[in-house]
Amino acid sequence: MIRLGYFIHWTPSKKILVKMTMKKLPRLGVRVINSSGRVVGKVVDVIGPVKSPYAVVKPVRRNIDLKTYEELYIKPYFRRERK
């Protein structure tokens, strides 16, 4: 697992705002998981300044219990080689 960052708060449109700590930007649509391995949602946008970006995550279900500053991760993704 690669650490994406930590949960800041819920947006008014019921999306999750994550303060990113990883150096590279994640691909849009990549799944976000918590420390226990449960899928929380997927990245739909990256906003903010270049030096300290935030990821906007669309949750997969309504009642996700996240604590402030809880660390969130992404699964590593690999490109398929074309033959």
Protein Blocks (a to p, Z undefined) as FASTA:
>chain_A
ZZfbdcfbdcfkopacdddfbfbdcdehiacddfkopafbdcfbdedjfklccdddddfb
fblcddehiacddddddddddZZ
